[in-house]
């Protein structure tokens, strides 16, 4: 199994504060020659909003978007 540590530098989608994180990626997909993108949810240390990052194995951040909130089902009124 291939393992890779990737440093990601980006700005929060909400407060635009710049910061960085290091993520550890593992799996057989990393050894493919085709381009591969991964996704990770990262909370902002400044405002607490969760950022969804789409990034490549070279550390290039392709997008930073709000992470969708968890959907909690409402109880039936029946």
PDB file with SEQRES, HELIX, SHEET and CRYST1 records, atoms N, CA, C and O in Angstrom:
SEQRES   1 A   78  UNK UNK UNK UNK UNK UNK UNK UNK UNK UNK UNK UNK UNK          
SEQRES   2 A   78  UNK UNK UNK UNK UNK UNK UNK UNK UNK UNK UNK UNK UNK          
SEQRES   3 A   78  UNK UNK UNK UNK UNK UNK UNK UNK UNK UNK UNK UNK UNK          
SEQRES   4 A   78  UNK UNK UNK UNK UNK UNK UNK UNK UNK UNK UNK UNK UNK          
SEQRES   5 A   78  UNK UNK UNK UNK UNK UNK UNK UNK UNK UNK UNK UNK UNK          
SEQRES   6 A   78  UNK UNK UNK UNK UNK UNK UNK UNK UNK UNK UNK UNK UNK          
HELIX    1 AA1 UNK A   28  UNK A   31  5                                   4    
SHEET    1 AA1 2 UNK A   3  UNK A  11  0                                        
SHEET    2 AA1 2 UNK A  18  UNK A  26 -1                                        
SHEET    1 AA2 3 UNK A  37  UNK A  43  0                                        
SHEET    2 AA2 3 UNK A  50  UNK A  56 -1                                        
SHEET    3 AA2 3 UNK A  61  UNK A  66 -1                                        
CRYST1    1.000    1.000    1.000  90.00  90.00  90.00 P 1           1          
ATOM      1  N   UNK A   1       0.843  -1.176   0.000  1.00  0.00           N  
ATOM      2  CA  UNK A   1       0.000   0.000   0.000  1.00  0.00           C  
ATOM      3  C   UNK A   1       0.889   1.242   0.000  1.00  0.00           C  
ATOM      4  O   UNK A   1       1.863   1.324   0.749  1.00  0.00           O  
ATOM      5  N   UNK A   2       0.546   2.184  -0.834  1.00  0.00           N  
ATOM      6  CA  UNK A   2       1.298   3.426  -0.947  1.00  0.00           C  
ATOM      7  C   UNK A   2       0.792   4.424   0.084  1.00  0.00           C  
ATOM      8  O   UNK A   2      -0.410   4.518   0.333  1.00  0.00           O  
ATOM      9  N   UNK A   3       1.723   5.174   0.686  1.00  0.00           N  
ATOM     10  CA  UNK A   3       1.361   6.201   1.665  1.00  0.00           C  
ATOM     11  C   UNK A   3       2.060   7.502   1.297  1.00  0.00           C  
ATOM     12  O   UNK A   3       3.193   7.498   0.816  1.00  0.00           O  
ATOM     13  N   UNK A   4       1.371   8.613   1.529  1.00  0.00           N  
ATOM     14  CA  UNK A   4       1.884   9.913   1.130  1.00  0.00           C  
ATOM     15  C   UNK A   4       1.427  10.970   2.130  1.00  0.00           C  
ATOM     16  O   UNK A   4       0.255  10.993   2.507  1.00  0.00           O  
ATOM     17  N   UNK A   5       2.335  11.846   2.564  1.00  0.00           N  
ATOM     18  CA  UNK A   5       1.963  12.997   3.383  1.00  0.00           C  
ATOM     19  C   UNK A   5       1.927  14.211   2.472  1.00  0.00           C  
ATOM     20  O   UNK A   5       2.868  14.462   1.719  1.00  0.00           O  
ATOM     21  N   UNK A   6       0.829  14.967   2.544  1.00  0.00           N  
ATOM     22  CA  UNK A   6       0.620  16.107   1.660  1.00  0.00           C  
ATOM     23  C   UNK A   6       0.387  17.358   2.509  1.00  0.00           C  
ATOM     24  O   UNK A   6      -0.464  17.356   3.399  1.00  0.00           O  
ATOM     25  N   UNK A   7       1.137  18.417   2.238  1.00  0.00           N  
ATOM     26  CA  UNK A   7       0.948  19.711   2.893  1.00  0.00           C  
ATOM     27  C   UNK A   7       0.010  20.556   2.045  1.00  0.00           C  
ATOM     28  O   UNK A   7       0.244  20.745   0.851  1.00  0.00           O  
ATOM     29  N   UNK A   8      -1.056  21.066   2.667  1.00  0.00           N  
ATOM     30  CA  UNK A   8      -2.051  21.867   1.965  1.00  0.00           C  
ATOM     31  C   UNK A   8      -2.106  23.255   2.583  1.00  0.00           C  
ATOM     32  O   UNK A   8      -2.322  23.387   3.788  1.00  0.00           O  
ATOM     33  N   UNK A   9      -1.917  24.280   1.782  1.00  0.00           N  
ATOM     34  CA  UNK A   9      -2.029  25.668   2.212  1.00  0.00           C  
ATOM     35  C   UNK A   9      -3.222  26.272   1.493  1.00  0.00           C  
ATOM     36  O   UNK A   9      -3.342  26.150   0.274  1.00  0.00           O  
ATOM     37  N   UNK A  10      -4.117  26.932   2.250  1.00  0.00           N  
ATOM     38  CA  UNK A  10      -5.328  27.477   1.644  1.00  0.00           C  
ATOM     39  C   UNK A  10      -5.912  28.560   2.537  1.00  0.00           C  
ATOM     40  O   UNK A  10      -5.445  28.777   3.655  1.00  0.00           O  
ATOM     41  N   UNK A  11      -6.935  29.234   2.034  1.00  0.00           N  
ATOM     42  CA  UNK A  11      -7.672  30.251   2.790  1.00  0.00           C  
ATOM     43  C   UNK A  11      -9.063  29.721   3.097  1.00  0.00           C  
ATOM     44  O   UNK A  11      -9.695  29.091   2.250  1.00  0.00           O  
ATOM     45  N   UNK A  12      -9.535  29.977   4.303  1.00  0.00           N  
ATOM     46  CA  UNK A  12     -10.868  29.561   4.730  1.00  0.00           C  
ATOM     47  C   UNK A  12     -11.926  30.171   3.807  1.00  0.00           C  
ATOM     48  O   UNK A  12     -11.821  31.335   3.420  1.00  0.00           O  
ATOM     49  N   UNK A  13     -12.935  29.387   3.459  1.00  0.00           N  
ATOM     50  CA  UNK A  13     -14.002  29.892   2.583  1.00  0.00           C  
ATOM     51  C   UNK A  13     -14.833  30.973   3.269  1.00  0.00           C  
ATOM     52  O   UNK A  13     -15.441  31.798   2.587  1.00  0.00           O  
ATOM     53  N   UNK A  14     -14.875  30.988   4.600  1.00  0.00           N  
ATOM     54  CA  UNK A  14     -15.728  31.932   5.321  1.00  0.00           C  
ATOM     55  C   UNK A  14     -14.994  33.203   5.731  1.00  0.00           C  
ATOM     56  O   UNK A  14     -15.448  34.303   5.416  1.00  0.00           O  
ATOM     57  N   UNK A  15     -13.859  33.070   6.434  1.00  0.00           N  
ATOM     58  CA  UNK A  15     -13.173  34.250   6.971  1.00  0.00           C  
ATOM     59  C   UNK A  15     -11.922  34.630   6.171  1.00  0.00           C  
ATOM     60  O   UNK A  15     -11.309  35.663   6.438  1.00  0.00           O  
ATOM     61  N   UNK A  16     -11.547  33.811   5.205  1.00  0.00           N  
ATOM     62  CA  UNK A  16     -10.419  34.055   4.299  1.00  0.00           C  
ATOM     63  C   UNK A  16      -9.058  34.072   5.000  1.00  0.00           C  
ATOM     64  O   UNK A  16      -8.079  34.568   4.443  1.00  0.00           O  
ATOM     65  N   UNK A  17      -8.996  33.532   6.219  1.00  0.00           N  
ATOM     66  CA  UNK A  17      -7.729  33.414   6.937  1.00  0.00           C  
ATOM     67  C   UNK A  17      -6.906  32.298   6.291  1.00  0.00           C  
ATOM     68  O   UNK A  17      -7.428  31.213   6.032  1.00  0.00           O  
ATOM     69  N   UNK A  18      -5.624  32.558   6.029  1.00  0.00           N  
ATOM     70  CA  UNK A  18      -4.739  31.554   5.436  1.00  0.00           C  
ATOM     71  C   UNK A  18      -4.159  30.668   6.521  1.00  0.00           C  
ATOM     72  O   UNK A  18      -3.744  31.154   7.573  1.00  0.00           O  
ATOM     73  N   UNK A  19      -4.130  29.360   6.264  1.00  0.00           N  
ATOM     74  CA  UNK A  19      -3.475  28.412   7.156  1.00  0.00           C  
ATOM     75  C   UNK A  19      -3.163  27.145   6.385  1.00  0.00           C  
ATOM     76  O   UNK A  19      -3.546  27.012   5.223  1.00  0.00           O  
ATOM     77  N   UNK A  20      -2.482  26.228   7.011  1.00  0.00           N  
ATOM     78  CA  UNK A  20      -2.085  24.996   6.346  1.00  0.00           C  
ATOM     79  C   UNK A  20      -2.329  23.784   7.225  1.00  0.00           C  
ATOM     80  O   UNK A  20      -2.394  23.883   8.450  1.00  0.00           O  
ATOM     81  N   UNK A  21      -2.460  22.643   6.574  1.00  0.00           N  
ATOM     82  CA  UNK A  21      -2.619  21.365   7.259  1.00  0.00           C  
ATOM     83  C   UNK A  21      -1.778  20.331   6.538  1.00  0.00           C  
ATOM     84  O   UNK A  21      -1.444  20.497   5.365  1.00  0.00           O  
ATOM     85  N   UNK A  22      -1.440  19.268   7.241  1.00  0.00           N  
ATOM     86  CA  UNK A  22      -0.764  18.127   6.630  1.00  0.00           C  
ATOM     87  C   UNK A  22      -1.701  16.940   6.742  1.00  0.00           C  
ATOM     88  O   UNK A  22      -2.176  16.620   7.832  1.00  0.00           O  
ATOM     89  N   UNK A  23      -1.969  16.285   5.619  1.00  0.00           N  
ATOM     90  CA  UNK A  23      -2.833  15.104   5.613  1.00  0.00           C  
ATOM     91  C   UNK A  23      -2.022  13.902   5.167  1.00  0.00           C  
ATOM     92  O   UNK A  23      -1.084  14.018   4.379  1.00  0.00           O  
ATOM     93  N   UNK A  24      -2.404  12.747   5.687  1.00  0.00           N  
ATOM     94  CA  UNK A  24      -1.748  11.493   5.307  1.00  0.00           C  
ATOM     95  C   UNK A  24      -2.719  10.727   4.428  1.00  0.00           C  
ATOM     96  O   UNK A  24      -3.845  10.439   4.834  1.00  0.00           O  
ATOM     97  N   UNK A  25      -2.281  10.402   3.234  1.00  0.00           N  
ATOM     98  CA  UNK A  25      -3.100   9.667   2.282  1.00  0.00           C  
ATOM     99  C   UNK A  25      -2.507   8.267   2.126  1.00  0.00           C  
ATOM    100  O   UNK A  25      -1.287   8.109   2.101  1.00  0.00           O  
ATOM    101  N   UNK A  26      -3.357   7.264   2.025  1.00  0.00           N  
ATOM    102  CA  UNK A  26      -2.893   5.898   1.860  1.00  0.00           C  
ATOM    103  C   UNK A  26      -3.867   5.152   0.959  1.00  0.00           C  
ATOM    104  O   UNK A  26      -5.066   5.430   0.954  1.00  0.00           O  
ATOM    105  N   UNK A  27      -3.343   4.212   0.208  1.00  0.00           N  
ATOM    106  CA  UNK A  27      -4.196   3.378  -0.627  1.00  0.00           C  
ATOM    107  C   UNK A  27      -3.543   3.038  -1.951  1.00  0.00           C  
ATOM    108  O   UNK A  27      -2.568   3.666  -2.364  1.00  0.00           O  
ATOM    109  N   UNK A  28      -4.094   2.044  -2.601  1.00  0.00           N  
ATOM    110  CA  UNK A  28      -3.536   1.593  -3.876  1.00  0.00           C  
ATOM    111  C   UNK A  28      -3.794   2.595  -4.999  1.00  0.00           C  
ATOM    112  O   UNK A  28      -3.104   2.558  -6.018  1.00  0.00           O  
ATOM    113  N   UNK A  29      -4.766   3.484  -4.839  1.00  0.00           N  
ATOM    114  CA  UNK A  29      -5.080   4.476  -5.874  1.00  0.00           C  
ATOM    115  C   UNK A  29      -3.918   5.437  -6.090  1.00  0.00           C  
ATOM    116  O   UNK A  29      -3.764   5.971  -7.189  1.00  0.00           O  
ATOM    117  N   UNK A  30      -3.096   5.672  -5.070  1.00  0.00           N  
ATOM    118  CA  UNK A  30      -1.969   6.596  -5.197  1.00  0.00           C  
ATOM    119  C   UNK A  30      -0.920   6.120  -6.194  1.00  0.00           C  
ATOM    120  O   UNK A  30      -0.162   6.932  -6.724  1.00  0.00           O  
ATOM    121  N   UNK A  31      -0.864   4.825  -6.455  1.00  0.00           N  
ATOM    122  CA  UNK A  31       0.138   4.313  -7.380  1.00  0.00           C  
ATOM    123  C   UNK A  31      -0.319   4.354  -8.831  1.00  0.00           C  
ATOM    124  O   UNK A  31       0.442   3.971  -9.720  1.00  0.00           O  
ATOM    125  N   UNK A  32      -1.536   4.805  -9.095  1.00  0.00           N  
ATOM    126  CA  UNK A  32      -2.032   4.917 -10.466  1.00  0.00           C  
ATOM    127  C   UNK A  32      -1.328   6.057 -11.194  1.00  0.00           C  
ATOM    128  O   UNK A  32      -0.918   7.039 -10.575  1.00  0.00           O  
ATOM    129  N   UNK A  33      -1.190   5.921 -12.507  1.00  0.00           N  
ATOM    130  CA  UNK A  33      -0.576   6.983 -13.298  1.00  0.00           C  
ATOM    131  C   UNK A  33      -1.608   8.037 -13.709  1.00  0.00           C  
ATOM    132  O   UNK A  33      -1.240   9.149 -14.087  1.00  0.00           O  
ATOM    133  N   UNK A  34      -2.891   7.695 -13.636  1.00  0.00           N  
ATOM    134  CA  UNK A  34      -3.952   8.655 -13.970  1.00  0.00           C  
ATOM    135  C   UNK A  34      -4.061   9.701 -12.861  1.00  0.00           C  
ATOM    136  O   UNK A  34      -3.787   9.394 -11.701  1.00  0.00           O  
ATOM    137  N   UNK A  35      -4.455  10.932 -13.198  1.00  0.00           N  
ATOM    138  CA  UNK A  35      -4.618  11.962 -12.169  1.00  0.00           C  
ATOM    139  C   UNK A  35      -5.670  11.556 -11.132  1.00  0.00           C  
ATOM    140  O   UNK A  35      -6.748  11.070 -11.478  1.00  0.00           O  
ATOM    141  N   UNK A  36      -5.342  11.760  -9.881  1.00  0.00           N  
ATOM    142  CA  UNK A  36      -6.233  11.402  -8.782  1.00  0.00           C  
ATOM    143  C   UNK A  36      -6.441  12.636  -7.909  1.00  0.00           C  
ATOM    144  O   UNK A  36      -5.485  13.349  -7.605  1.00  0.00           O  
ATOM    145  N   UNK A  37      -7.677  12.892  -7.507  1.00  0.00           N  
ATOM    146  CA  UNK A  37      -7.983  13.974  -6.570  1.00  0.00           C  
ATOM    147  C   UNK A  37      -8.604  13.368  -5.317  1.00  0.00           C  
ATOM    148  O   UNK A  37      -9.289  12.347  -5.379  1.00  0.00           O  
ATOM    149  N   UNK A  38      -8.355  14.010  -4.183  1.00  0.00           N  
ATOM    150  CA  UNK A  38      -8.918  13.554  -2.913  1.00  0.00           C  
ATOM    151  C   UNK A  38      -9.649  14.715  -2.266  1.00  0.00           C  
ATOM    152  O   UNK A  38      -9.483  15.870  -2.659  1.00  0.00           O  
ATOM    153  N   UNK A  39     -10.463  14.393  -1.263  1.00  0.00           N  
ATOM    154  CA  UNK A  39     -11.236  15.395  -0.553  1.00  0.00           C  
ATOM    155  C   UNK A  39     -11.065  15.193   0.943  1.00  0.00           C  
ATOM    156  O   UNK A  39     -10.961  14.065   1.423  1.00  0.00           O  
ATOM    157  N   UNK A  40     -11.037  16.307   1.677  1.00  0.00           N  
ATOM    158  CA  UNK A  40     -10.932  16.245   3.136  1.00  0.00           C  
ATOM    159  C   UNK A  40     -11.674  17.439   3.724  1.00  0.00           C  
ATOM    160  O   UNK A  40     -11.698  18.516   3.129  1.00  0.00           O  
ATOM    161  N   UNK A  41     -12.279  17.246   4.893  1.00  0.00           N  
ATOM    162  CA  UNK A  41     -12.964  18.323   5.605  1.00  0.00           C  
ATOM    163  C   UNK A  41     -12.036  18.832   6.700  1.00  0.00           C  
ATOM    164  O   UNK A  41     -11.533  18.051   7.508  1.00  0.00           O  
ATOM    165  N   UNK A  42     -11.806  20.166   6.726  1.00  0.00           N  
ATOM    166  CA  UNK A  42     -10.874  20.775   7.678  1.00  0.00           C  
ATOM    167  C   UNK A  42     -11.552  21.963   8.359  1.00  0.00           C  
ATOM    168  O   UNK A  42     -11.990  22.893   7.682  1.00  0.00           O  
ATOM    169  N   UNK A  43     -11.645  21.941   9.709  1.00  0.00           N  
ATOM    170  CA  UNK A  43     -12.216  23.103  10.394  1.00  0.00           C  
ATOM    171  C   UNK A  43     -11.212  24.252  10.444  1.00  0.00           C  
ATOM    172  O   UNK A  43     -10.011  24.027  10.595  1.00  0.00           O  
ATOM    173  N   UNK A  44     -11.701  25.467  10.320  1.00  0.00           N  
ATOM    174  CA  UNK A  44     -10.853  26.653  10.391  1.00  0.00           C  
ATOM    175  C   UNK A  44     -10.529  26.933  11.863  1.00  0.00           C  
ATOM    176  O   UNK A  44     -11.438  26.982  12.691  1.00  0.00           O  
ATOM    177  N   UNK A  45      -9.239  27.118  12.201  1.00  0.00           N  
ATOM    178  CA  UNK A  45      -8.885  27.405  13.596  1.00  0.00           C  
ATOM    179  C   UNK A  45      -9.320  28.802  14.038  1.00  0.00           C  
ATOM    180  O   UNK A  45      -9.350  29.085  15.235  1.00  0.00           O  
ATOM    181  N   UNK A  46      -9.655  29.671  13.097  1.00  0.00           N  
ATOM    182  CA  UNK A  46     -10.048  31.049  13.440  1.00  0.00           C  
ATOM    183  C   UNK A  46     -11.551  31.183  13.664  1.00  0.00           C  
ATOM    184  O   UNK A  46     -11.981  31.700  14.695  1.00  0.00           O  
ATOM    185  N   UNK A  47     -12.357  30.717  12.698  1.00  0.00           N  
ATOM    186  CA  UNK A  47     -13.804  30.931  12.785  1.00  0.00           C  
ATOM    187  C   UNK A  47     -14.594  29.652  13.058  1.00  0.00           C  
ATOM    188  O   UNK A  47     -15.780  29.720  13.380  1.00  0.00           O  
ATOM    189  N   UNK A  48     -13.957  28.492  12.934  1.00  0.00           N  
ATOM    190  CA  UNK A  48     -14.631  27.233  13.229  1.00  0.00           C  
ATOM    191  C   UNK A  48     -15.429  26.642  12.080  1.00  0.00           C  
ATOM    192  O   UNK A  48     -15.922  25.520  12.192  1.00  0.00           O  
ATOM    193  N   UNK A  49     -15.569  27.373  10.970  1.00  0.00           N  
ATOM    194  CA  UNK A  49     -16.306  26.849   9.820  1.00  0.00           C  
ATOM    195  C   UNK A  49     -15.533  25.683   9.213  1.00  0.00           C  
ATOM    196  O   UNK A  49     -14.302  25.665   9.247  1.00  0.00           O  
ATOM    197  N   UNK A  50     -16.257  24.710   8.658  1.00  0.00           N  
ATOM    198  CA  UNK A  50     -15.602  23.539   8.073  1.00  0.00           C  
ATOM    199  C   UNK A  50     -15.434  23.753   6.577  1.00  0.00           C  
ATOM    200  O   UNK A  50     -16.388  24.071   5.866  1.00  0.00           O  
ATOM    201  N   UNK A  51     -14.194  23.570   6.110  1.00  0.00           N  
ATOM    202  CA  UNK A  51     -13.835  23.722   4.704  1.00  0.00           C  
ATOM    203  C   UNK A  51     -13.713  22.352   4.062  1.00  0.00           C  
ATOM    204  O   UNK A  51     -13.100  21.451   4.636  1.00  0.00           O  
ATOM    205  N   UNK A  52     -14.286  22.183   2.887  1.00  0.00           N  
ATOM    206  CA  UNK A  52     -14.117  20.953   2.118  1.00  0.00           C  
ATOM    207  C   UNK A  52     -13.071  21.246   1.052  1.00  0.00           C  
ATOM    208  O   UNK A  52     -13.279  22.089   0.180  1.00  0.00           O  
ATOM    209  N   UNK A  53     -11.933  20.537   1.129  1.00  0.00           N  
ATOM    210  CA  UNK A  53     -10.834  20.748   0.190  1.00  0.00           C  
ATOM    211  C   UNK A  53     -10.803  19.636  -0.831  1.00  0.00           C  
ATOM    212  O   UNK A  53     -10.969  18.466  -0.486  1.00  0.00           O  
ATOM    213  N   UNK A  54     -10.594  19.986  -2.076  1.00  0.00           N  
ATOM    214  CA  UNK A  54     -10.351  19.044  -3.154  1.00  0.00           C  
ATOM    215  C   UNK A  54      -8.909  19.285  -3.576  1.00  0.00           C  
ATOM    216  O   UNK A  54      -8.562  20.395  -3.980  1.00  0.00           O  
ATOM    217  N   UNK A  55      -8.051  18.245  -3.487  1.00  0.00           N  
ATOM    218  CA  UNK A  55      -6.621  18.439  -3.709  1.00  0.00           C  
ATOM    219  C   UNK A  55      -5.996  17.267  -4.436  1.00  0.00           C  
ATOM    220  O   UNK A  55      -6.545  16.166  -4.473  1.00  0.00           O  
ATOM    221  N   UNK A  56      -4.830  17.530  -5.013  1.00  0.00           N  
ATOM    222  CA  UNK A  56      -4.064  16.501  -5.701  1.00  0.00           C  
ATOM    223  C   UNK A  56      -2.918  16.003  -4.842  1.00  0.00           C  
ATOM    224  O   UNK A  56      -2.599  16.622  -3.827  1.00  0.00           O  
ATOM    225  N   UNK A  57      -2.289  14.893  -5.226  1.00  0.00           N  
ATOM    226  CA  UNK A  57      -1.211  14.312  -4.433  1.00  0.00           C  
ATOM    227  C   UNK A  57       0.038  15.189  -4.350  1.00  0.00           C  
ATOM    228  O   UNK A  57       0.896  14.959  -3.497  1.00  0.00           O  
ATOM    229  N   UNK A  58       0.150  16.190  -5.223  1.00  0.00           N  
ATOM    230  CA  UNK A  58       1.296  17.099  -5.179  1.00  0.00           C  
ATOM    231  C   UNK A  58       1.061  18.276  -4.233  1.00  0.00           C  
ATOM    232  O   UNK A  58       1.937  19.129  -4.088  1.00  0.00           O  
ATOM    233  N   UNK A  59      -0.115  18.337  -3.584  1.00  0.00           N  
ATOM    234  CA  UNK A  59      -0.425  19.412  -2.650  1.00  0.00           C  
ATOM    235  C   UNK A  59      -1.180  20.568  -3.266  1.00  0.00           C  
ATOM    236  O   UNK A  59      -1.469  21.549  -2.581  1.00  0.00           O  
ATOM    237  N   UNK A  60      -1.506  20.477  -4.546  1.00  0.00           N  
ATOM    238  CA  UNK A  60      -2.275  21.532  -5.197  1.00  0.00           C  
ATOM    239  C   UNK A  60      -3.722  21.482  -4.725  1.00  0.00           C  
ATOM    240  O   UNK A  60      -4.391  20.460  -4.878  1.00  0.00           O  
ATOM    241  N   UNK A  61      -4.207  22.575  -4.155  1.00  0.00           N  
ATOM    242  CA  UNK A  61      -5.596  22.664  -3.719  1.00  0.00           C  
ATOM    243  C   UNK A  61      -6.422  23.162  -4.903  1.00  0.00           C  
ATOM    244  O   UNK A  61      -6.196  24.264  -5.403  1.00  0.00           O  
ATOM    245  N   UNK A  62      -7.370  22.354  -5.346  1.00  0.00           N  
ATOM    246  CA  UNK A  62      -8.179  22.688  -6.519  1.00  0.00           C  
ATOM    247  C   UNK A  62      -9.433  23.480  -6.153  1.00  0.00           C  
ATOM    248  O   UNK A  62      -9.905  24.294  -6.947  1.00  0.00           O  
ATOM    249  N   UNK A  63      -9.973  23.246  -4.960  1.00  0.00           N  
ATOM    250  CA  UNK A  63     -11.131  24.029  -4.534  1.00  0.00           C  
ATOM    251  C   UNK A  63     -11.270  23.989  -3.018  1.00  0.00           C  
ATOM    252  O   UNK A  63     -10.881  23.025  -2.359  1.00  0.00           O  
ATOM    253  N   UNK A  64     -11.837  25.070  -2.488  1.00  0.00           N  
ATOM    254  CA  UNK A  64     -12.173  25.190  -1.068  1.00  0.00           C  
ATOM    255  C   UNK A  64     -13.623  25.652  -1.020  1.00  0.00           C  
ATOM    256  O   UNK A  64     -13.943  26.757  -1.457  1.00  0.00           O  
ATOM    257  N   UNK A  65     -14.496  24.805  -0.490  1.00  0.00           N  
ATOM    258  CA  UNK A  65     -15.917  25.116  -0.438  1.00  0.00           C  
ATOM    259  C   UNK A  65     -16.449  24.829   0.970  1.00  0.00           C  
ATOM    260  O   UNK A  65     -15.798  24.134   1.749  1.00  0.00           O  
ATOM    261  N   UNK A  66     -17.631  25.362   1.296  1.00  0.00           N  
ATOM    262  CA  UNK A  66     -18.227  25.025   2.593  1.00  0.00           C  
ATOM    263  C   UNK A  66     -18.567  23.538   2.638  1.00  0.00           C  
ATOM    264  O   UNK A  66     -19.073  22.980   1.663  1.00  0.00           O  
ATOM    265  N   UNK A  67     -18.293  22.911   3.752  1.00  0.00           N  
ATOM    266  CA  UNK A  67     -18.665  21.509   3.927  1.00  0.00           C  
ATOM    267  C   UNK A  67     -20.152  21.465   4.220  1.00  0.00           C  
ATOM    268  O   UNK A  67     -20.618  22.172   5.113  1.00  0.00           O  
ATOM    269  N   UNK A  68     -20.915  20.651   3.491  1.00  0.00           N  
ATOM    270  CA  UNK A  68     -22.358  20.619   3.737  1.00  0.00           C  
ATOM    271  C   UNK A  68     -22.654  20.109   5.153  1.00  0.00           C  
ATOM    272  O   UNK A  68     -22.024  19.154   5.606  1.00  0.00           O  
ATOM    273  N   UNK A  69     -23.602  20.733   5.850  1.00  0.00           N  
ATOM    274  CA  UNK A  69     -23.934  20.277   7.202  1.00  0.00           C  
ATOM    275  C   UNK A  69     -24.566  18.891   7.168  1.00  0.00           C  
ATOM    276  O   UNK A  69     -25.152  18.482   6.166  1.00  0.00           O  
ATOM    277  N   UNK A  70     -24.436  18.185   8.272  1.00  0.00           N  
ATOM    278  CA  UNK A  70     -25.051  16.858   8.375  1.00  0.00           C  
ATOM    279  C   UNK A  70     -26.564  16.992   8.282  1.00  0.00           C  
ATOM    280  O   UNK A  70     -27.165  17.892   8.868  1.00  0.00           O  
ATOM    281  N   UNK A  71     -27.154  16.089   7.545  1.00  0.00           N  
ATOM    282  CA  UNK A  71     -28.611  16.110   7.416  1.00  0.00           C  
ATOM    283  C   UNK A  71     -29.205  15.239   8.512  1.00  0.00           C  
ATOM    284  O   UNK A  71     -28.958  14.034   8.564  1.00  0.00           O  
ATOM    285  N   UNK A  72     -29.985  15.854   9.380  1.00  0.00           N  
ATOM    286  CA  UNK A  72     -30.624  15.127  10.463  1.00  0.00           C  
ATOM    287  C   UNK A  72     -32.104  14.992  10.106  1.00  0.00           C  
ATOM    288  O   UNK A  72     -32.798  15.993   9.929  1.00  0.00           O  
ATOM    289  N   UNK A  73     -32.585  13.744   9.999  1.00  0.00           N  
ATOM    290  CA  UNK A  73     -33.986  13.581   9.619  1.00  0.00           C  
ATOM    291  C   UNK A  73     -34.923  14.084  10.721  1.00  0.00           C  
ATOM    292  O   UNK A  73     -34.646  13.956  11.914  1.00  0.00           O  
ATOM    293  N   UNK A  74     -36.040  14.658  10.273  1.00  0.00           N  
ATOM    294  CA  UNK A  74     -37.048  15.122  11.213  1.00  0.00           C  
ATOM    295  C   UNK A  74     -38.005  13.980  11.517  1.00  0.00           C  
ATOM    296  O   UNK A  74     -38.328  13.194  10.626  1.00  0.00           O  
ATOM    297  N   UNK A  75     -38.464  13.875  12.761  1.00  0.00           N  
ATOM    298  CA  UNK A  75     -39.401  12.806  13.095  1.00  0.00           C  
ATOM    299  C   UNK A  75     -40.720  12.999  12.345  1.00  0.00           C  
ATOM    300  O   UNK A  75     -41.150  14.120  12.071  1.00  0.00           O  
ATOM    301  N   UNK A  76     -41.332  11.888  12.033  1.00  0.00           N  
ATOM    302  CA  UNK A  76     -42.645  11.920  11.356  1.00  0.00           C  
ATOM    303  C   UNK A  76     -43.707  12.425  12.307  1.00  0.00           C  
ATOM    304  O   UNK A  76     -43.655  12.150  13.505  1.00  0.00           O  
ATOM    305  N   UNK A  77     -44.679  13.168  11.777  1.00  0.00           N  
ATOM    306  CA  UNK A  77     -45.770  13.679  12.598  1.00  0.00           C  
ATOM    307  C   UNK A  77     -46.958  12.716  12.613  1.00  0.00           C  
ATOM    308  O   UNK A  77     -48.029  13.054  13.119  1.00  0.00           O  
ATOM    309  N   UNK A  78     -46.770  11.539  12.067  1.00  0.00           N  
ATOM    310  CA  UNK A  78     -47.870  10.549  12.016  1.00  0.00           C  
ATOM    311  C   UNK A  78     -48.105   9.948  13.362  1.00  0.00           C  
ATOM    312  O   UNK A  78     -48.985   9.101  13.515  1.00  0.00           O  
TER     313      UNK A  78                                                      
END                                                                             
